[in-house]
């Protein structure tokens, strides 16, 4: 897949996810919502954030490393977008449950950093 095709596909999918999240946001009453509505809310928001951060991360890498093959950085940008989206969605879920404390966020960041270091060290061995 070419870089242009990847960016077009990711942009379209991200826009669809943002539209889905907006529909859930404006059509569902949170006071009367069932669990499935909250699952759709968090899932659509997670996918929209992941797509947005992935595109922005890849564009930043294109701007940063102009002399390298950029398509190999797409996987790294996507993985880091997933980690950042997990951090945001996890924080929102913890906030909803009343468990959002500063040390829990630090612990979540620490766990995600360990996962990222694991993937980085695994890539260098290949």
N, CA, C and O atoms as a printed pandas DataFrame, in Angstrom:
     atom_number atom_name residue_name chain_id  residue_number  x_coord  y_coord  z_coord
0              1         N          UNK        A               1    0.841   -1.164    0.000
1              2        CA          UNK        A               1    0.000    0.000    0.000
2              3         C          UNK        A               1    0.896    1.241    0.000
3              4         O          UNK        A               1    1.865    1.320    0.755
4              5         N          UNK        A               2    0.568    2.178   -0.833
5              6        CA          UNK        A               2    1.358    3.399   -0.908
6              7         C          UNK        A               2    1.001    4.330    0.253
7              8         O          UNK        A               2   -0.036    4.179    0.898
8              9         N          UNK        A               3    1.880    5.285    0.497
9             10        CA          UNK        A               3    1.655    6.239    1.571
10            11         C          UNK        A               3    0.414    7.085    1.308
11            12         O          UNK        A               3   -0.358    7.370    2.223
12            13         N          UNK        A               4    0.232    7.480    0.067
13            14        CA          UNK        A               4   -0.932    8.293   -0.284
14            15         C          UNK        A               4   -2.219    7.524   -0.055
15            16         O          UNK        A               4   -3.173    8.070    0.499
16            17         N          UNK        A               5   -2.262    6.285   -0.464
17            18        CA          UNK        A               5   -3.452    5.453   -0.278
18            19         C          UNK        A               5   -3.722    5.212    1.216
19            20         O          UNK        A               5   -4.871    5.228    1.659
20            21         N          UNK        A               6   -2.651    4.991    1.978
21            22        CA          UNK        A               6   -2.794    4.792    3.425
22            23         C          UNK        A               6   -3.388    6.039    4.081
23            24         O          UNK        A               6   -4.312    5.941    4.889
24            25         N          UNK        A               7   -2.854    7.212    3.731
25            26        CA          UNK        A               7   -3.357    8.449    4.324
26            27         C          UNK        A               7   -4.802    8.729    3.935
27            28         O          UNK        A               7   -5.585    9.193    4.765
28            29         N          UNK        A               8   -5.167    8.455    2.692
29            30        CA          UNK        A               8   -6.547    8.666    2.257
30            31         C          UNK        A               8   -7.487    7.720    2.998
31            32         O          UNK        A               8   -8.528    8.141    3.503
32            33         N          UNK        A               9   -7.120    6.455    3.061
33            34        CA          UNK        A               9   -7.956    5.470    3.748
34            35         C          UNK        A               9   -8.078    5.786    5.234
35            36         O          UNK        A               9   -9.172    5.710    5.792
36            37         N          UNK        A              10   -6.985    6.136    5.872
37            38        CA          UNK        A              10   -7.009    6.464    7.297
38            39         C          UNK        A              10   -7.822    7.729    7.555
39            40         O          UNK        A              10   -8.536    7.808    8.555
40            41         N          UNK        A              11   -7.725    8.712    6.673
41            42        CA          UNK        A              11   -8.489    9.944    6.829
42            43         C          UNK        A              11   -9.979    9.692    6.693
43            44         O          UNK        A              11  -10.767   10.209    7.485
44            45         N          UNK        A              12  -10.375    8.912    5.711
45            46        CA          UNK        A              12  -11.796    8.606    5.520
46            47         C          UNK        A              12  -12.333    7.816    6.709
47            48         O          UNK        A              12  -13.414    8.119    7.215
48            49         N          UNK        A              13  -11.594    6.813    7.157
49            50        CA          UNK        A              13  -12.031    6.016    8.303
50            51         C          UNK        A              13  -12.118    6.871    9.567
51            52         O          UNK        A              13  -13.035    6.697   10.370
52            53         N          UNK        A              14  -11.185    7.777    9.743
53            54        CA          UNK        A              14  -11.200    8.657   10.908
54            55         C          UNK        A              14  -12.393    9.600   10.871
55            56         O          UNK        A              14  -13.034    9.830   11.896
56            57         N          UNK        A              15  -12.691   10.143    9.708
57            58        CA          UNK        A              15  -13.861   11.017    9.581
58            59         C          UNK        A              15  -15.152   10.260    9.870
59            60         O          UNK        A              15  -16.052   10.796   10.517
60            61         N          UNK        A              16  -15.252    9.025    9.399
61            62        CA          UNK        A              16  -16.428    8.201    9.688
62            63         C          UNK        A              16  -16.558    7.967   11.193
63            64         O          UNK        A              16  -17.661    8.017   11.738
64            65         N          UNK        A              17  -15.448    7.715   11.855
65            66        CA          UNK        A              17  -15.472    7.506   13.306
66            67         C          UNK        A              17  -15.859    8.772   14.047
67            68         O          UNK        A              17  -16.602    8.709   15.026
68            69         N          UNK        A              18  -15.369    9.925   13.599
69            70        CA          UNK        A              18  -15.771   11.181   14.238
70            71         C          UNK        A              18  -17.266   11.435   14.059
71            72         O          UNK        A              18  -17.935   11.891   14.986
72            73         N          UNK        A              19  -17.788   11.144   12.875
73            74        CA          UNK        A              19  -19.229   11.313   12.638
74            75         C          UNK        A              19  -20.025   10.360   13.522
75            76         O          UNK        A              19  -21.041   10.754   14.094
76            77         N          UNK        A              20  -19.579    9.116   13.641
77            78        CA          UNK        A              20  -20.264    8.146   14.505
78            79         C          UNK        A              20  -20.244    8.607   15.954
79            80         O          UNK        A              20  -21.245    8.483   16.660
80            81         N          UNK        A              21  -19.111    9.138   16.403
81            82        CA          UNK        A              21  -19.019    9.627   17.775
82            83         C          UNK        A              21  -19.946   10.820   18.000
83            84         O          UNK        A              21  -20.585   10.922   19.048
84            85         N          UNK        A              22  -20.022   11.723   17.020
85            86        CA          UNK        A              22  -20.918   12.876   17.141
86            87         C          UNK        A              22  -22.383   12.446   17.187
87            88         O          UNK        A              22  -23.183   13.024   17.922
88            89         N          UNK        A              23  -22.725   11.435   16.404
89            90        CA          UNK        A              23  -24.102   10.927   16.431
90            91         C          UNK        A              23  -24.432   10.386   17.817
91            92         O          UNK        A              23  -25.485   10.697   18.373
92            93         N          UNK        A              24  -23.538    9.582   18.371
93            94        CA          UNK        A              24  -23.766    9.052   19.719
94            95         C          UNK        A              24  -23.802   10.189   20.737
95            96         O          UNK        A              24  -24.626   10.176   21.651
96            97         N          UNK        A              25  -22.926   11.157   20.586
97            98        CA          UNK        A              25  -22.832   12.261   21.532
98            99         C          UNK        A              25  -24.120   13.085   21.573
99           100         O          UNK        A              25  -24.584   13.462   22.649
100          101         N          UNK        A              26  -24.696   13.363   20.402
101          102        CA          UNK        A              26  -25.856   14.240   20.353
102          103         C          UNK        A              26  -27.198   13.501   20.367
103          104         O          UNK        A              26  -28.235   14.126   20.587
104          105         N          UNK        A              27  -27.198   12.204   20.139
105          106        CA          UNK        A              27  -28.461   11.454   20.086
106          107         C          UNK        A              27  -28.771   10.662   21.353
107          108         O          UNK        A              27  -29.912   10.244   21.554
108          109         N          UNK        A              28  -27.777   10.451   22.206
109          110        CA          UNK        A              28  -27.975    9.601   23.374
110          111         C          UNK        A              28  -28.011   10.468   24.625
111          112         O          UNK        A              28  -27.127   11.294   24.851
112          113         N          UNK        A              29  -29.044   10.265   25.429
113          114        CA          UNK        A              29  -29.153   10.935   26.710
114          115         C          UNK        A              29  -28.370   10.119   27.737
115          116         O          UNK        A              29  -28.729    8.971   27.999
116          117         N          UNK        A              30  -27.314   10.676   28.322
117          118        CA          UNK        A              30  -26.495    9.883   29.239
118          119         C          UNK        A              30  -27.229    9.469   30.513
119          120         O          UNK        A              30  -26.831    8.504   31.165
120          121         N          UNK        A              31  -28.285   10.177   30.874
121          122        CA          UNK        A              31  -29.043    9.815   32.065
122          123         C          UNK        A              31  -29.943    8.612   31.840
123          124         O          UNK        A              31  -30.295    7.912   32.789
124          125         N          UNK        A              32  -30.318    8.367   30.590
125          126        CA          UNK        A              32  -31.189    7.250   30.263
126          127         C          UNK        A              32  -30.482    6.173   29.444
127          128         O          UNK        A              32  -31.113    5.209   29.012
128          129         N          UNK        A              33  -29.195    6.329   29.232
129          130        CA          UNK        A              33  -28.449    5.435   28.342
130          131         C          UNK        A              33  -28.189    4.080   28.997
131          132         O          UNK        A              33  -28.037    3.962   30.213
132          133         N          UNK        A              34  -28.147    3.078   28.147
133          134        CA          UNK        A              34  -27.792    1.746   28.597
134          135         C          UNK        A              34  -26.284    1.557   28.429
135          136         O          UNK        A              34  -25.594    2.425   27.895
136          137         N          UNK        A              35  -25.790    0.422   28.888
137          138        CA          UNK        A              35  -24.357    0.138   28.831
138          139         C          UNK        A              35  -23.869    0.105   27.386
139          140         O          UNK        A              35  -22.763    0.562   27.099
140          141         N          UNK        A              36  -24.675   -0.428   26.477
141          142        CA          UNK        A              36  -24.271   -0.518   25.075
142          143         C          UNK        A              36  -24.027    0.862   24.464
143          144         O          UNK        A              36  -23.137    1.020   23.629
144          145         N          UNK        A              37  -24.804    1.854   24.870
145          146        CA          UNK        A              37  -24.591    3.217   24.364
146          147         C          UNK        A              37  -23.245    3.774   24.822
147          148         O          UNK        A              37  -22.562    4.455   24.058
148          149         N          UNK        A              38  -22.862    3.486   26.068
149          150        CA          UNK        A              38  -21.559    3.935   26.544
150          151         C          UNK        A              38  -20.429    3.198   25.824
151          152         O          UNK        A              38  -19.380    3.782   25.549
152          153         N          UNK        A              39  -20.640    1.931   25.523
153          154        CA          UNK        A              39  -19.634    1.177   24.765
154          155         C          UNK        A              39  -19.453    1.784   23.379
155          156         O          UNK        A              39  -18.322    1.950   22.921
156          157         N          UNK        A              40  -20.564    2.122   22.698
157          158        CA          UNK        A              40  -20.469    2.767   21.389
158          159         C          UNK        A              40  -19.775    4.124   21.496
159          160         O          UNK        A              40  -18.967    4.476   20.637
160          161         N          UNK        A              41  -20.085    4.885   22.547
161          162        CA          UNK        A              41  -19.463    6.195   22.742
162          163         C          UNK        A              41  -17.946    6.059   22.869
163          164         O          UNK        A              41  -17.194    6.727   22.160
164          165         N          UNK        A              42  -17.504    5.184   23.784
165          166        CA          UNK        A              42  -16.062    5.039   24.015
166          167         C          UNK        A              42  -15.360    4.389   22.826
167          168         O          UNK        A              42  -14.232    4.766   22.508
168          169         N          UNK        A              43  -15.983    3.440   22.173
169          170        CA          UNK        A              43  -15.370    2.779   21.019
170          171         C          UNK        A              43  -15.213    3.744   19.846
171          172         O          UNK        A              43  -14.151    3.799   19.226
172          173         N          UNK        A              44  -16.261    4.501   19.542
173          174        CA          UNK        A              44  -16.168    5.466   18.437
174          175         C          UNK        A              44  -15.143    6.555   18.755
175          176         O          UNK        A              44  -14.393    6.983   17.877
176          177         N          UNK        A              45  -15.114    6.997   19.999
177          178        CA          UNK        A              45  -14.151    8.018   20.399
178          179         C          UNK        A              45  -12.727    7.480   20.341
179          180         O          UNK        A              45  -11.812    8.182   19.911
180          181         N          UNK        A              46  -12.539    6.228   20.777
181          182        CA          UNK        A              46  -11.219    5.600   20.721
182          183         C          UNK        A              46  -10.734    5.491   19.270
183          184         O          UNK        A              46   -9.595    5.849   18.973
184          185         N          UNK        A              47  -11.575    5.008   18.381
185          186        CA          UNK        A              47  -11.177    4.856   16.980
186          187         C          UNK        A              47  -10.915    6.210   16.323
187          188         O          UNK        A              47   -9.983    6.344   15.531
188          189         N          UNK        A              48  -11.730    7.213   16.647
189          190        CA          UNK        A              48  -11.524    8.548   16.078
190          191         C          UNK        A              48  -10.214    9.158   16.579
191          192         O          UNK        A              48   -9.465    9.746   15.799
192          193         N          UNK        A              49   -9.939    9.020   17.866
193          194        CA          UNK        A              49   -8.678    9.537   18.403
194          195         C          UNK        A              49   -7.475    8.797   17.824
195          196         O          UNK        A              49   -6.467    9.411   17.476
196          197         N          UNK        A              50   -7.590    7.483   17.725
197          198        CA          UNK        A              50   -6.484    6.700   17.167
198          199         C          UNK        A              50   -6.185    7.115   15.734
199          200         O          UNK        A              50   -5.025    7.301   15.369
200          201         N          UNK        A              51   -7.209    7.257   14.934
201          202        CA          UNK        A              51   -7.000    7.695   13.549
202          203         C          UNK        A              51   -6.399    9.089   13.464
203          204         O          UNK        A              51   -5.488    9.334   12.673
204          205         N          UNK        A              52   -6.911    9.995   14.277
205          206        CA          UNK        A              52   -6.409   11.369   14.252
206          207         C          UNK        A              52   -4.952   11.434   14.686
207          208         O          UNK        A              52   -4.126   12.060   14.021
208          209         N          UNK        A              53   -4.636   10.778   15.815
209          210        CA          UNK        A              53   -3.252   10.798   16.294
210          211         C          UNK        A              53   -2.314   10.057   15.350
211          212         O          UNK        A              53   -1.148   10.430   15.218
212          213         N          UNK        A              54   -2.806    9.022   14.697
213          214        CA          UNK        A              54   -1.982    8.283   13.750
214          215         C          UNK        A              54   -1.630    9.145   12.538
215          216         O          UNK        A              54   -0.482    9.170   12.093
216          217         N          UNK        A              55   -2.618    9.840   12.018
217          218        CA          UNK        A              55   -2.375   10.721   10.868
218          219         C          UNK        A              55   -1.428   11.853   11.260
219          220         O          UNK        A              55   -0.474   12.147   10.540
220          221         N          UNK        A              56   -1.694   12.487   12.403
221          222        CA          UNK        A              56   -0.828   13.587   12.847
222          223         C          UNK        A              56    0.585   13.104   13.137
223          224         O          UNK        A              56    1.556   13.790   12.816
224          225         N          UNK        A              57    0.706   11.928   13.743
225          226        CA          UNK        A              57    2.034   11.381   14.020
226          227         C          UNK        A              57    2.800   11.061   12.752
227          228         O          UNK        A              57    4.005   11.300   12.676
228          229         N          UNK        A              58    2.111   10.522   11.753
229          230        CA          UNK        A              58    2.775   10.204   10.491
230          231         C          UNK        A              58    3.170   11.478    9.745
231          232         O          UNK        A              58    4.256   11.550    9.169
232          233         N          UNK        A              59    2.301   12.471    9.755
233          234        CA          UNK        A              59    2.645   13.748    9.108
234          235         C          UNK        A              59    3.833   14.393    9.813
235          236         O          UNK        A              59    4.707   14.961    9.158
236          237         N          UNK        A              60    3.875   14.311   11.139
237          238        CA          UNK        A              60    5.016   14.846   11.885
238          239         C          UNK        A              60    6.296   14.098   11.523
239          240         O          UNK        A              60    7.355   14.711   11.391
240          241         N          UNK        A              61    6.208   12.782   11.361
241          242        CA          UNK        A              61    7.390   12.001   10.988
242          243         C          UNK        A              61    7.831   12.325    9.563
243          244         O          UNK        A              61    9.029   12.345    9.284
244          245         N          UNK        A              62    6.891   12.579    8.662
245          246        CA          UNK        A              62    7.236   12.978    7.300
246          247         C          UNK        A              62    7.999   14.303    7.336
247          248         O          UNK        A              62    8.998   14.471    6.637
248          249         N          UNK        A              63    7.528   15.227    8.146
249          250        CA          UNK        A              63    8.186   16.530    8.266
250          251         C          UNK        A              63    9.547   16.396    8.948
251          252         O          UNK        A              63   10.490   17.105    8.597
252          253         N          UNK        A              64    9.652   15.479    9.933
253          254        CA          UNK        A              64   10.873   15.361   10.726
254          255         C          UNK        A              64   11.997   14.651    9.970
255          256         O          UNK        A              64   13.128   15.136    9.941
256          257         N          UNK        A              65   11.694   13.514    9.365
257          258        CA          UNK        A              65   12.714   12.728    8.662
258          259         C          UNK        A              65   12.418   12.778    7.171
259          260         O          UNK        A              65   11.609   12.007    6.657
260          261         N          UNK        A              66   13.071   13.677    6.503
261          262        CA          UNK        A              66   12.782   13.898    5.091
262          263         C          UNK        A              66   13.555   12.977    4.162
263          264         O          UNK        A              66   13.203   12.856    2.988
264          265         N          UNK        A              67   14.596   12.329    4.658
265          266        CA          UNK        A              67   15.441   11.530    3.786
266          267         C          UNK        A              67   15.284   10.036    4.011
267          268         O          UNK        A              67   16.050    9.251    3.452
268          269         N          UNK        A              68   14.319    9.626    4.809
269          270        CA          UNK        A              68   14.103    8.207    5.058
270          271         C          UNK        A              68   12.812    7.751    4.387
271          272         O          UNK        A              68   11.994    8.565    3.958
272          273         N          UNK        A              69   12.653    6.462    4.307
273          274        CA          UNK        A              69   11.418    5.881    3.801
274          275         C          UNK        A              69   10.361    6.006    4.895
275          276         O          UNK        A              69   10.472    5.377    5.947
276          277         N          UNK        A              70    9.350    6.811    4.647
277          278        CA          UNK        A              70    8.405    7.187    5.692
278          279         C          UNK        A              70    7.368    6.107    5.946
279          280         O          UNK        A              70    6.844    6.026    7.057
280          281         N          UNK        A              71    7.056    5.291    4.983
281          282        CA          UNK        A              71    5.995    4.303    5.148
282          283         C          UNK        A              71    6.323    3.311    6.255
283          284         O          UNK        A              71    5.419    2.732    6.857
284          285         N          UNK        A              72    7.614    3.110    6.529
285          286        CA          UNK        A              72    7.968    2.196    7.619
286          287         C          UNK        A              72    7.674    2.815    8.980
287          288         O          UNK        A              72    7.624    2.096    9.978
288          289         N          UNK        A              73    7.478    4.120    9.044
289          290        CA          UNK        A              73    7.125    4.798   10.286
290          291         C          UNK        A              73    5.621    4.784   10.547
291          292         O          UNK        A              73    5.184    5.193   11.623
292          293         N          UNK        A              74    4.830    4.329    9.598
293          294        CA          UNK        A              74    3.376    4.318    9.767
294          295         C          UNK        A              74    2.961    3.389   10.907
295          296         O          UNK        A              74    2.053    3.716   11.671
296          297         N          UNK        A              75    3.608    2.249   11.025
297          298        CA          UNK        A              75    3.293    1.318   12.105
298          299         C          UNK        A              75    3.604    1.888   13.473
299          300         O          UNK        A              75    2.834    1.707   14.415
300          301         N          UNK        A              76    4.726    2.572   13.586
301          302        CA          UNK        A              76    5.099    3.203   14.853
302          303         C          UNK        A              76    4.123    4.313   15.206
303          304         O          UNK        A              76    3.706    4.432   16.358
304          305         N          UNK        A              77    3.757    5.124   14.226
305          306        CA          UNK        A              77    2.806    6.211   14.481
306          307         C          UNK        A              77    1.448    5.648   14.911
307          308         O          UNK        A              77    0.801    6.194   15.804
308          309         N          UNK        A              78    1.019    4.557   14.274
309          310        CA          UNK        A              78   -0.264    3.957   14.632
310          311         C          UNK        A              78   -0.203    3.365   16.041
311          312         O          UNK        A              78   -1.133    3.542   16.828
312          313         N          UNK        A              79    0.878    2.670   16.360
313          314        CA          UNK        A              79    1.006    2.066   17.691
314          315         C          UNK        A              79    1.001    3.134   18.774
315          316         O          UNK        A              79    0.324    2.977   19.791
316          317         N          UNK        A              80    1.738    4.209   18.576
317          318        CA          UNK        A              80    1.771    5.271   19.569
318          319         C          UNK        A              80    0.438    6.006   19.660
319          320         O          UNK        A              80    0.077    6.503   20.727
320          321         N          UNK        A              81   -0.290    6.077   18.556
321          322        CA          UNK        A              81   -1.628    6.657   18.588
322          323         C          UNK        A              81   -2.573    5.795   19.419
323          324         O          UNK        A              81   -3.420    6.314   20.147
324          325         N          UNK        A              82   -2.424    4.485   19.308
325          326        CA          UNK        A              82   -3.240    3.577   20.120
326          327         C          UNK        A              82   -2.928    3.766   21.596
327          328         O          UNK        A              82   -3.847    3.814   22.414
328          329         N          UNK        A              83   -1.649    3.874   21.955
329          330        CA          UNK        A              83   -1.288    4.075   23.363
330          331         C          UNK        A              83   -1.876    5.377   23.904
331          332         O          UNK        A              83   -2.428    5.402   25.005
332          333         N          UNK        A              84   -1.759    6.438   23.143
333          334        CA          UNK        A              84   -2.262    7.732   23.606
334          335         C          UNK        A              84   -3.783    7.723   23.713
335          336         O          UNK        A              84   -4.348    8.323   24.628
336          337         N          UNK        A              85   -4.442    7.047   22.782
337          338        CA          UNK        A              85   -5.900    6.935   22.838
338          339         C          UNK        A              85   -6.334    6.098   24.033
339          340         O          UNK        A              85   -7.332    6.417   24.680
340          341         N          UNK        A              86   -5.598    5.033   24.333
341          342        CA          UNK        A              86   -5.898    4.228   25.519
342          343         C          UNK        A              86   -5.763    5.079   26.774
343          344         O          UNK        A              86   -6.568    4.957   27.698
344          345         N          UNK        A              87   -4.761    5.932   26.813
345          346        CA          UNK        A              87   -4.574    6.812   27.962
346          347         C          UNK        A              87   -5.772    7.754   28.127
347          348         O          UNK        A              87   -6.262    7.936   29.241
348          349         N          UNK        A              88   -6.235    8.339   27.054
349          350        CA          UNK        A              88   -7.348    9.284   27.129
350          351         C          UNK        A              88   -8.650    8.562   27.476
351          352         O          UNK        A              88   -9.376    8.996   28.370
352          353         N          UNK        A              89   -8.951    7.468   26.779
353          354        CA          UNK        A              89  -10.184    6.731   27.051
354          355         C          UNK        A              89  -10.145    6.122   28.446
355          356         O          UNK        A              89  -11.151    6.130   29.156
356          357         N          UNK        A              90   -8.997    5.597   28.840
357          358        CA          UNK        A              90   -8.866    5.057   30.187
358          359         C          UNK        A              90   -9.105    6.119   31.241
359          360         O          UNK        A              90   -9.746    5.850   32.257
360          361         N          UNK        A              91   -8.602    7.319   31.015
361          362        CA          UNK        A              91   -8.832    8.421   31.949
362          363         C          UNK        A              91  -10.309    8.789   32.025
363          364         O          UNK        A              91  -10.831    9.061   33.106
364          365         N          UNK        A              92  -10.977    8.797   30.880
365          366        CA          UNK        A              92  -12.411    9.100   30.884
366          367         C          UNK        A              92  -13.220    8.037   31.612
367          368         O          UNK        A              92  -14.148    8.357   32.355
368          369         N          UNK        A              93  -12.872    6.789   31.403
369          370        CA          UNK        A              93  -13.583    5.702   32.089
370          371         C          UNK        A              93  -13.324    5.767   33.595
371          372         O          UNK        A              93  -14.247    5.596   34.392
372          373         N          UNK        A              94  -12.083    6.012   33.982
373          374        CA          UNK        A              94  -11.775    6.154   35.401
374          375         C          UNK        A              94  -12.505    7.350   36.014
375          376         O          UNK        A              94  -12.956    7.290   37.157
376          377         N          UNK        A              95  -12.616    8.430   35.250
377          378        CA          UNK        A              95  -13.348    9.601   35.726
378          379         C          UNK        A              95  -14.821    9.272   35.941
379          380         O          UNK        A              95  -15.420    9.688   36.933
380          381         N          UNK        A              96  -15.402    8.523   35.004
381          382        CA          UNK        A              96  -16.806    8.133   35.121
382          383         C          UNK        A              96  -17.039    7.235   36.331
383          384         O          UNK        A              96  -18.074    7.326   36.990
384          385         N          UNK        A              97  -16.074    6.370   36.619
385          386        CA          UNK        A              97  -16.193    5.460   37.755
386          387         C          UNK        A              97  -15.793    6.109   39.083
387          388         O          UNK        A              97  -15.949    5.498   40.141
388          389         N          UNK        A              98  -15.282    7.334   39.035
389          390        CA          UNK        A              98  -14.855    8.028   40.240
390          391         C          UNK        A              98  -13.512    7.539   40.761
391          392         O          UNK        A              98  -13.213    7.698   41.945
392          393         N          UNK        A              99  -12.702    6.947   39.896
393          394        CA          UNK        A              99  -11.417    6.393   40.294
394          395         C          UNK        A              99  -10.231    7.161   39.719
395          396         O          UNK        A              99   -9.100    6.676   39.759
396          397         N          UNK        A             100  -10.476    8.333   39.195
397          398        CA          UNK        A             100   -9.400    9.108   38.570
398          399         C          UNK        A             100   -8.601    9.831   39.649
399          400         O          UNK        A             100   -9.012   10.869   40.167
400          401         N          UNK        A             101   -7.463    9.258   39.965
401          402        CA          UNK        A             101   -6.551    9.815   40.957
402          403         C          UNK        A             101   -5.210    9.985   40.247
403          404         O          UNK        A             101   -4.897    9.233   39.324
404          405         N          UNK        A             102   -4.430   10.953   40.666
405          406        CA          UNK        A             102   -3.201   11.272   39.946
406          407         C          UNK        A             102   -2.257   10.092   39.873
407          408         O          UNK        A             102   -1.609    9.904   38.843
408          409         N          UNK        A             103   -2.150    9.289   40.915
409          410        CA          UNK        A             103   -1.207    8.174   40.885
410          411         C          UNK        A             103   -1.699    7.036   39.995
411          412         O          UNK        A             103   -0.891    6.244   39.509
412          413         N          UNK        A             104   -3.001    6.943   39.775
413          414        CA          UNK        A             104   -3.523    5.940   38.844
414          415         C          UNK        A             104   -3.151    6.322   37.416
415          416         O          UNK        A             104   -2.805    5.460   36.608
416          417         N          UNK        A             105   -3.223    7.616   37.108
417          418        CA          UNK        A             105   -2.820    8.093   35.783
418          419         C          UNK        A             105   -1.317    7.872   35.582
419          420         O          UNK        A             105   -0.888    7.451   34.507
420          421         N          UNK        A             106   -0.528    8.155   36.606
421          422        CA          UNK        A             106    0.919    7.920   36.518
422          423         C          UNK        A             106    1.191    6.439   36.282
423          424         O          UNK        A             106    2.052    6.087   35.475
424          425         N          UNK        A             107    0.466    5.574   36.976
425          426        CA          UNK        A             107    0.623    4.135   36.791
426          427         C          UNK        A             107    0.237    3.714   35.370
427          428         O          UNK        A             107    0.926    2.900   34.755
428          429         N          UNK        A             108   -0.856    4.262   34.852
429          430        CA          UNK        A             108   -1.276    3.957   33.480
430          431         C          UNK        A             108   -0.230    4.425   32.470
431          432         O          UNK        A             108    0.078    3.706   31.519
432          433         N          UNK        A             109    0.316    5.617   32.669
433          434        CA          UNK        A             109    1.376    6.120   31.785
434          435         C          UNK        A             109    2.604    5.226   31.867
435          436         O          UNK        A             109    3.228    4.928   30.848
436          437         N          UNK        A             110    2.952    4.799   33.065
437          438        CA          UNK        A             110    4.095    3.915   33.264
438          439         C          UNK        A             110    3.903    2.582   32.540
439          440         O          UNK        A             110    4.829    2.089   31.897
440          441         N          UNK        A             111    2.716    2.001   32.640
441          442        CA          UNK        A             111    2.422    0.731   31.960
442          443         C          UNK        A             111    2.502    0.896   30.444
443          444         O          UNK        A             111    3.065    0.046   29.753
444          445         N          UNK        A             112    1.938    1.989   29.926
445          446        CA          UNK        A             112    1.984    2.225   28.480
446          447         C          UNK        A             112    3.410    2.491   28.008
447          448         O          UNK        A             112    3.781    2.086   26.907
448          449         N          UNK        A             113    4.209    3.165   28.826
449          450        CA          UNK        A             113    5.616    3.403   28.468
450          451         C          UNK        A             113    6.394    2.094   28.436
451          452         O          UNK        A             113    7.233    1.895   27.557
452          453         N          UNK        A             114    6.127    1.205   29.380
453          454        CA          UNK        A             114    6.787   -0.105   29.372
454          455         C          UNK        A             114    6.402   -0.892   28.123
455          456         O          UNK        A             114    7.252   -1.530   27.502
456          457         N          UNK        A             115    5.124   -0.848   27.756
457          458        CA          UNK        A             115    4.692   -1.530   26.529
458          459         C          UNK        A             115    5.386   -0.959   25.296
459          460         O          UNK        A             115    5.807   -1.706   24.413
460          461         N          UNK        A             116    5.504    0.365   25.239
461          462        CA          UNK        A             116    6.173    0.994   24.092
462          463         C          UNK        A             116    7.651    0.606   24.060
463          464         O          UNK        A             116    8.179    0.313   22.987
464          465         N          UNK        A             117    8.330    0.598   25.204
465          466        CA          UNK        A             117    9.727    0.185   25.233
466          467         C          UNK        A             117    9.887   -1.274   24.831
467          468         O          UNK        A             117   10.870   -1.639   24.187
468          469         N          UNK        A             118    8.913   -2.116   25.213
469          470        CA          UNK        A             118    8.943   -3.512   24.798
470          471         C          UNK        A             118    8.867   -3.620   23.280
471          472         O          UNK        A             118    9.647   -4.352   22.672
472          473         N          UNK        A             119    7.935   -2.897   22.664
473          474        CA          UNK        A             119    7.805   -2.949   21.213
474          475         C          UNK        A             119    9.029   -2.363   20.516
475          476         O          UNK        A             119    9.457   -2.873   19.481
476          477         N          UNK        A             120    9.589   -1.303   21.073
477          478        CA          UNK        A             120   10.797   -0.724   20.478
478          479         C          UNK        A             120   11.976   -1.683   20.554
479          480         O          UNK        A             120   12.734   -1.802   19.591
480          481         N          UNK        A             121   12.145   -2.368   21.678
481          482        CA          UNK        A             121   13.246   -3.305   21.794
482          483         C          UNK        A             121   13.013   -4.545   20.933
483          484         O          UNK        A             121   13.969   -5.141   20.436
484          485         N          UNK        A             122   11.766   -4.935   20.755
485          486        CA          UNK        A             122   11.438   -6.079   19.922
486          487         C          UNK        A             122   11.722   -5.783   18.455
487          488         O          UNK        A             122   12.184   -6.659   17.724
488          489         N          UNK        A             123   11.449   -4.547   18.014
489          490        CA          UNK        A             123   11.686   -4.157   16.624
490          491         C          UNK        A             123   13.178   -4.166   16.299
491          492         O          UNK        A             123   13.565   -4.547   15.194
492          493         N          UNK        A             124   14.002   -3.759   17.226
493          494        CA          UNK        A             124   15.450   -3.693   16.948
494          495         C          UNK        A             124   16.083   -5.078   16.847
495          496         O          UNK        A             124   17.138   -5.229   16.230
496          497         N          UNK        A             125   15.457   -6.088   17.442
497          498        CA          UNK        A             125   15.996   -7.434   17.375
498          499         C          UNK        A             125   15.709   -8.080   16.023
499          500         O          UNK        A             125   16.419   -9.001   15.619
500          501         N          UNK        A             126   14.695   -7.620   15.331
501          502        CA          UNK        A             126   14.324   -8.227   14.046
502          503         C          UNK        A             126   15.230   -7.756   12.955
503          504         O          UNK        A             126   15.071   -8.161   11.803
